[in-house]
Amino acid sequence: MHLVLIAVLPFLGALLLSAMGNIRRDAQAVLALVPVLAGLWVLGGMVPAVLGGAVLQFHADWVPALGLGLTLRLDALALLFCALILFIGLLIVIYARFYLPAHEALGRFLALLLLFQGAMVGISLSGNILLLLVFWELTSLSSFLLIGFRSETAEGRQGARMALTVTGGGGLALIAGLVLLGHIAGTYELSALLTQRTQVQASPLYPLALVLILLGCFTKSAQFPFHFWLPHAMAAPTPVSAYLHSATMVKAGVFLMMRLWPVLAGSELWFALVASTGLVTMLLAAVVGFFKQDLKGILAYSTVSHLGLMTMLLGLGTPAAAMAALFHLLNHALFKAALFMNAGIVDHEAGTRDIRKLGGLATLMPISATLGIIAAASMAGLPPFGGFLSKEMMLEQAADTRWLGQSWLLPMLAVLAAAFSVAYSLRYIVHLYLGPVRDSYPARPHDPPFGLWAPSALLVALTVLVGLFPNTLTHAFMVPAIAALTGTQGTAFHPALWHGWTPALAMSAVAVASGAFLLWRHKGLQRGWEGAMLPDAKALFDTAIERLVSLARLISDAIHNGSLQRQLAVLFVAAVALGALGMAEGGYRPGTHPTLPASPVAVVAWLLLLSSIVAVLVAQQQRFLTLVFISVIGLVVSLAFVYLSAPDLALTQICVETVTILLMLLALNLLPKKPRRISSMARRVRDALIGLAGGGAVGFAAYAVMTREPNDPISAFHWAKSLSEGGGHNVVNVTLVDFRGFDTFGEITVLGIAALTIFALLQPAARGAAGQRLRVWVADLPRSPERHPMMFAVAARVLLPLASIIAIYIFLRGHNAPGGGFIAGLVASIAMLVQYMASGFEWTDARRRIDEHRLIGLGVTIAALTGLGSLVFGYPLFTSAFGHFHIPLLGDLELATATLFDIGVGMTVIGAVMLALAELSHIAVRANKDNAAGREDGPMDIDPARLWAEQQREAALPTPPARPEGEA
Amino acid sequence: MSMEFLIASAIGALTWAGIYLSLRGRTFPVVLGISMLSYAINLFLFAIGRLKVGAPPLYEEGLSNYTDPLPQALVLTAIVISFGMSALTVVLALRTFLETGTDQVDGEPDPAIDPLEGDRAEWIERRNAHRIDMIGEERL
């Protein structure tokens, strides 16, 4: 459980920080420190057990069917990495507090930093490789936000995008690779996976899985040729560079290679890929770093180079080399984080990071200079610092490795890389701190406040101490960590400054001497380097992205040209072809289900339907006529439902039919009525043939289904449990509100969204081009001289209460007889729509008391709450409870929570239908207003209510005395 | 002729007309086509429960002759949703027409039906004539 705490703490801190908003900067820093300190404290409590060889585990199921478990696992390797993340994170928070200028949002920055920390801790603790993937992606995302923290600068945005593209792309490869690995091993749990080395490496899928996993690791750890994103990520504020790009995130790739080392390492392929990539990266980046002019650029390439060093060591595949990699990971984190902080201090105090404008800072900022020089010396691999120890180990390992069939090649290249490493490190010291003091610094350099240099001082002290007393300080945790990394015990770990006259010492000496020589000749070399016209990685990347985008555009343009007709035709033809293919392979046997004889009435209805379909097609140019025929089709379909024992469907269909036709009429009012034909004859014949193929296939399939014996155990279940568990006789309604309540909930949500979309589409239609067209619109159909016929208005008003009662009745009986929320909602909406038709939009709208938006929202909420309510009582979602109640007048009534749910359904239906139609008629009214300017949109030409009221008033008044003539 | 044949052929005919209309070049027939396809699909889904006469799915103890209730429940919501879909497409068609002045699905300009195209004066004249017409009606 404590493991969960460690994993969750940073996220909690991030949440808290972003929720707190505008508290003082010191309070924000403290708030960020608390979860980190707490994490370190909890972790500290586990140290004795883990160093004793125990593996602490926590497991909870997440998606067991996929092998995805919330497994957290702490062994000595994870402990080392996790402690490093938390410890350096602690220092970074302090540093950031003093580094970030007052106008930048410290709270947001620290929240993002903690989010990132949580992701990194998650990677180190993951005991399930699928879970690891989740955290892996999270580091990519959070680092994107951190690199782009200064989103107002172009470099920030571009650097963030590039980092996300490269690491995100690698992440995709990693997903495939880890899934493959889990598939080979038969488990995604790390503990079980780590023992499967033979099985994994024997699999034919091993090379593929390995390449994919390495793609993920190499992109994350900036290995050649994916190294280019890291220098561009330096646009981030320096604390981010110090944390993500030296100590933690870029090490995630190295860490994963270490984590999977027992399973993946040791094969020929592993050596060829990993060692070679590491070697090339180490050398190349060291050379480039030597020629960079930006302090952070130098450090960035140096980081790439050192990551290459670790990768190469892991690639060698021997436990001793892996040990060296792990030890260097530790040392590098110490000195590189310190150096980034140092470069940040120089930037902060001297106002520039351009090394050409700097120099001679040693006397001006002595504390920073001391720290920077020691850290750089450790980076150079000079004794007596930590960096020297691990570099010696690296050279020792390199000395007896054959590469490309040559025994001298790898040692020589390693020495060359080390020489450049010495050269850029010395350059950092000499060109930055030594030399004459200048008078042209952009600012006046001086030592920063304590809070800014203290974190790096601590790191520098550690690197010195590790160098001087390596055994005392590191032996206790390095040995179990190496055992955890390699999966074997007994790898010798004897770090010491003096090993005697070894080849490694000689190589080291050569490297230092050549490094010093390189620095001496720097000016000339730099000129040569800049004249060499080397390819610029960013330009290459941008061109590649551009090409990719235009290729994608080319393909999508070729596939679809924006023509709906063409796309639909392809879709229909493809569907028919697939169906035909399935038919050809499956074969056809006539079914044995007994058929129903067709009654004469059915045949007549069928003929009516067919002729209506033909009539719709023929009358296409007269759009109003097509609506009449369409409604005939709807009626016949409703009749079919009635006849074939589906009363609920018949009721729904006939109501929906009414509403749909109304809607189409309203829309057609504003659409062209008789546009000219645009399809050619050939086109029409082609479409008719496609339709014939599709219709024939669907009809045939329907016939085949209907003449087969049903196979419906689910339906039998619904039937059997309807009364006993759903409390209703109407199985259809019980299914809707209970068995499949969640489905219904989804449906009404969709309906509500559709209505709101209609609202959003029509609300702004009065503006812009649409508004202009609406204003010049002319009602082009003959109109009734009587706009609101009295008979209709009166009848509609009398009908409203009656229809409402019917709606309520249909609603209440719905659980036991045909009816329910859907139908009741539709009936109620129709009753109200009739008012709009009879008395006009404005009159009715003015009397409308309920807001449709609220109705939709309320309906969906009620349905959701009812569904959730069952959880409170410990039942699955959308389980209903019911009971019988005796209510006076109404008699014995059954009330179920499903009734409440159904109320929600009904409300949503009313709201959605009313909103859609009211909006549509409103837009017509708006168009009309201009035309009928000055005309009052009265409910009817003669309003009996008003007349009656006037008569009453007149009757109440005393009769005025007859006026004398001539006064008028 | 069996009932099954009638329903199957009706489904086929509706699908045929639905596909044909969906492939037309103007928005309104496409909306009609979608409606037709909705009818066809709803009928098909319903028919999967097999056809029965006089056996509505109202539960009674011991009754064994009943229609499959499950497809009916599915179709019921499908009918309501298809209303939502028709409404949305028709409104989309309307807004597109108002915004672009064409009701062709591929957005080809169509000056013949665009109120803003062609002779502007003629439109205004027609509008005024219409107004006078209506006032005249009122006088009657």
Boltz contact constraints between the chains, C-beta under 6 A:
constraints:
  - contact:
      token1: [A, 563]
      token2: [B, 106]
      max_distance: 6.0
  - contact:
      token1: [A, 564]
      token2: [B, 105]
      max_distance: 6.0
  - contact:
      token1: [A, 565]
      token2: [B, 23]
      max_distance: 6.0
  - contact:
      token1: [A, 568]
      token2: [B, 22]
      max_distance: 6.0
  - contact:
      token1: [A, 568]
      token2: [B, 23]
      max_distance: 6.0
  - contact:
      token1: [A, 569]
      token2: [B, 23]
      max_distance: 6.0
  - contact:
      token1: [A, 572]
      token2: [B, 19]
      max_distance: 6.0
  - contact:
      token1: [A, 595]
      token2: [B, 2]
      max_distance: 6.0
  - contact:
      token1: [A, 595]
      token2: [B, 4]
      max_distance: 6.0
  - contact:
      token1: [A, 596]
      token2: [B, 3]
      max_distance: 6.0
  - contact:
      token1: [A, 596]
      token2: [B, 51]
      max_distance: 6.0
  - contact:
      token1: [A, 598]
      token2: [B, 1]
      max_distance: 6.0
  - contact:
      token1: [A, 598]
      token2: [B, 2]
      max_distance: 6.0
  - contact:
      token1: [A, 598]
      token2: [B, 3]
      max_distance: 6.0
  - contact:
      token1: [A, 598]
      token2: [B, 6]
      max_distance: 6.0
  - contact:
      token1: [A, 602]
      token2: [B, 6]
      max_distance: 6.0
  - contact:
      token1: [A, 606]
      token2: [B, 6]
      max_distance: 6.0
  - contact:
      token1: [A, 609]
      token2: [B, 10]
      max_distance: 6.0
  - contact:
      token1: [A, 610]
      token2: [B, 13]
      max_distance: 6.0
  - contact:
      token1: [A, 613]
      token2: [B, 13]
      max_distance: 6.0
  - contact:
      token1: [A, 613]
      token2: [B, 17]
      max_distance: 6.0
  - contact:
      token1: [A, 617]
      token2: [B, 17]
      max_distance: 6.0
  - contact:
      token1: [A, 620]
      token2: [B, 29]
      max_distance: 6.0
  - contact:
      token1: [A, 623]
      token2: [B, 28]
      max_distance: 6.0
  - contact:
      token1: [A, 637]
      token2: [B, 39]
      max_distance: 6.0
  - contact:
      token1: [A, 644]
      token2: [B, 51]
      max_distance: 6.0
  - contact:
      token1: [A, 645]
      token2: [B, 52]
      max_distance: 6.0
  - contact:
      token1: [A, 645]
      token2: [B, 55]
      max_distance: 6.0
  - contact:
      token1: [A, 645]
      token2: [B, 56]
      max_distance: 6.0
  - contact:
      token1: [A, 645]
      token2: [B, 67]
      max_distance: 6.0
  - contact:
      token1: [A, 646]
      token2: [B, 72]
      max_distance: 6.0
  - contact:
      token1: [A, 647]
      token2: [B, 56]
      max_distance: 6.0
  - contact:
      token1: [A, 648]
      token2: [B, 76]
      max_distance: 6.0
  - contact:
      token1: [A, 649]
      token2: [B, 72]
      max_distance: 6.0
  - contact:
      token1: [A, 649]
      token2: [B, 75]
      max_distance: 6.0
  - contact:
      token1: [A, 649]
      token2: [B, 76]
      max_distance: 6.0
  - contact:
      token1: [A, 652]
      token2: [B, 76]
      max_distance: 6.0
  - contact:
      token1: [A, 652]
      token2: [B, 79]
      max_distance: 6.0
  - contact:
      token1: [A, 653]
      token2: [B, 79]
      max_distance: 6.0
  - contact:
      token1: [A, 656]
      token2: [B, 79]
      max_distance: 6.0
  - contact:
      token1: [A, 656]
      token2: [B, 83]
      max_distance: 6.0
  - contact:
      token1: [A, 660]
      token2: [B, 83]
      max_distance: 6.0
  - contact:
      token1: [A, 660]
      token2: [B, 86]
      max_distance: 6.0
  - contact:
      token1: [A, 663]
      token2: [B, 87]
      max_distance: 6.0
  - contact:
      token1: [A, 667]
      token2: [B, 90]
      max_distance: 6.0
  - contact:
      token1: [A, 667]
      token2: [B, 94]
      max_distance: 6.0
  - contact:
      token1: [A, 670]
      token2: [B, 94]
      max_distance: 6.0
  - contact:
      token1: [A, 671]
      token2: [B, 28]
      max_distance: 6.0
  - contact:
      token1: [A, 671]
      token2: [B, 97]
      max_distance: 6.0
  - contact:
      token1: [A, 672]
      token2: [B, 103]
      max_distance: 6.0
  - contact:
      token1: [A, 672]
      token2: [B, 113]
      max_distance: 6.0
  - contact:
      token1: [A, 675]
      token2: [B, 113]
      max_distance: 6.0
  - contact:
      token1: [A, 678]
      token2: [B, 25]
      max_distance: 6.0
  - contact:
      token1: [A, 679]
      token2: [B, 25]
      max_distance: 6.0
  - contact:
      token1: [A, 687]
      token2: [B, 20]
      max_distance: 6.0
  - contact:
      token1: [A, 687]
      token2: [B, 23]
      max_distance: 6.0
  - contact:
      token1: [A, 688]
      token2: [B, 20]
      max_distance: 6.0
  - contact:
      token1: [A, 690]
      token2: [B, 19]
      max_distance: 6.0
  - contact:
      token1: [A, 691]
      token2: [B, 16]
      max_distance: 6.0
  - contact:
      token1: [A, 691]
      token2: [B, 19]
      max_distance: 6.0
  - contact:
      token1: [A, 691]
      token2: [B, 20]
      max_distance: 6.0
  - contact:
      token1: [A, 692]
      token2: [B, 16]
      max_distance: 6.0
  - contact:
      token1: [A, 694]
      token2: [B, 15]
      max_distance: 6.0
  - contact:
      token1: [A, 694]
      token2: [B, 19]
      max_distance: 6.0
  - contact:
      token1: [A, 695]
      token2: [B, 12]
      max_distance: 6.0
  - contact:
      token1: [A, 695]
      token2: [B, 15]
      max_distance: 6.0
  - contact:
      token1: [A, 695]
      token2: [B, 16]
      max_distance: 6.0
  - contact:
      token1: [A, 696]
      token2: [B, 12]
      max_distance: 6.0
  - contact:
      token1: [A, 698]
      token2: [B, 11]
      max_distance: 6.0
  - contact:
      token1: [A, 698]
      token2: [B, 12]
      max_distance: 6.0
  - contact:
      token1: [A, 698]
      token2: [B, 15]
      max_distance: 6.0
  - contact:
      token1: [A, 699]
      token2: [B, 8]
      max_distance: 6.0
  - contact:
      token1: [A, 699]
      token2: [B, 9]
      max_distance: 6.0
  - contact:
      token1: [A, 699]
      token2: [B, 11]
      max_distance: 6.0
  - contact:
      token1: [A, 699]
      token2: [B, 12]
      max_distance: 6.0
  - contact:
      token1: [A, 702]
      token2: [B, 8]
      max_distance: 6.0
  - contact:
      token1: [A, 702]
      token2: [B, 11]
      max_distance: 6.0
  - contact:
      token1: [A, 702]
      token2: [B, 44]
      max_distance: 6.0
  - contact:
      token1: [A, 702]
      token2: [B, 47]
      max_distance: 6.0
  - contact:
      token1: [A, 703]
      token2: [B, 8]
      max_distance: 6.0
  - contact:
      token1: [A, 705]
      token2: [B, 48]
      max_distance: 6.0
  - contact:
      token1: [A, 706]
      token2: [B, 4]
      max_distance: 6.0
  - contact:
      token1: [A, 706]
      token2: [B, 47]
      max_distance: 6.0
  - contact:
      token1: [A, 707]
      token2: [B, 4]
      max_distance: 6.0
  - contact:
      token1: [A, 710]
      token2: [B, 50]
      max_distance: 6.0
  - contact:
      token1: [A, 712]
      token2: [B, 68]
      max_distance: 6.0
  - contact:
      token1: [A, 715]
      token2: [B, 68]
      max_distance: 6.0
  - contact:
      token1: [A, 715]
      token2: [B, 70]
      max_distance: 6.0
  - contact:
      token1: [A, 718]
      token2: [B, 69]
      max_distance: 6.0
  - contact:
      token1: [A, 718]
      token2: [B, 70]
      max_distance: 6.0
  - contact:
      token1: [A, 722]
      token2: [B, 59]
      max_distance: 6.0
  - contact:
      token1: [A, 723]
      token2: [B, 59]
      max_distance: 6.0
  - contact:
      token1: [A, 729]
      token2: [B, 58]
      max_distance: 6.0
  - contact:
      token1: [A, 729]
      token2: [B, 59]
      max_distance: 6.0
  - contact:
      token1: [A, 730]
      token2: [B, 58]
      max_distance: 6.0
  - contact:
      token1: [A, 731]
      token2: [B, 57]
      max_distance: 6.0
  - contact:
      token1: [A, 731]
      token2: [B, 59]
      max_distance: 6.0
  - contact:
      token1: [A, 731]
      token2: [B, 69]
      max_distance: 6.0
  - contact:
      token1: [A, 732]
      token2: [B, 57]
      max_distance: 6.0
  - contact:
      token1: [A, 732]
      token2: [B, 69]
      max_distance: 6.0
  - contact:
      token1: [A, 732]
      token2: [B, 72]
      max_distance: 6.0
  - contact:
      token1: [A, 732]
      token2: [B, 73]
      max_distance: 6.0
  - contact:
      token1: [A, 735]
      token2: [B, 69]
      max_distance: 6.0
  - contact:
      token1: [A, 735]
      token2: [B, 73]
      max_distance: 6.0
  - contact:
      token1: [A, 736]
      token2: [B, 73]
      max_distance: 6.0
  - contact:
      token1: [A, 747]
      token2: [B, 77]
      max_distance: 6.0
  - contact:
      token1: [A, 747]
      token2: [B, 81]
      max_distance: 6.0
  - contact:
      token1: [A, 751]
      token2: [B, 84]
      max_distance: 6.0
  - contact:
      token1: [A, 754]
      token2: [B, 84]
      max_distance: 6.0
  - contact:
      token1: [A, 754]
      token2: [B, 88]
      max_distance: 6.0
  - contact:
      token1: [A, 758]
      token2: [B, 91]
      max_distance: 6.0
  - contact:
      token1: [A, 761]
      token2: [B, 91]
      max_distance: 6.0
  - contact:
      token1: [A, 761]
      token2: [B, 95]
      max_distance: 6.0
  - contact:
      token1: [A, 765]
      token2: [B, 95]
      max_distance: 6.0
  - contact:
      token1: [A, 765]
      token2: [B, 98]
      max_distance: 6.0
  - contact:
      token1: [A, 769]
      token2: [B, 99]
      max_distance: 6.0
  - contact:
      token1: [A, 770]
      token2: [B, 98]
      max_distance: 6.0
  - contact:
      token1: [A, 770]
      token2: [B, 99]
      max_distance: 6.0
  - contact:
      token1: [A, 772]
      token2: [B, 116]
      max_distance: 6.0
  - contact:
      token1: [A, 773]
      token2: [B, 98]
      max_distance: 6.0
  - contact:
      token1: [A, 773]
      token2: [B, 115]
      max_distance: 6.0
  - contact:
      token1: [A, 773]
      token2: [B, 116]
      max_distance: 6.0
  - contact:
      token1: [A, 776]
      token2: [B, 115]
      max_distance: 6.0
  - contact:
      token1: [A, 776]
      token2: [B, 123]
      max_distance: 6.0
  - contact:
      token1: [A, 777]
      token2: [B, 115]
      max_distance: 6.0
  - contact:
      token1: [A, 778]
      token2: [B, 126]
      max_distance: 6.0
  - contact:
      token1: [A, 778]
      token2: [B, 127]
      max_distance: 6.0
  - contact:
      token1: [A, 778]
      token2: [B, 130]
      max_distance: 6.0
  - contact:
      token1: [A, 785]
      token2: [B, 137]
      max_distance: 6.0
  - contact:
      token1: [A, 822]
      token2: [B, 80]
      max_distance: 6.0
  - contact:
      token1: [A, 916]
      token2: [B, 87]
      max_distance: 6.0
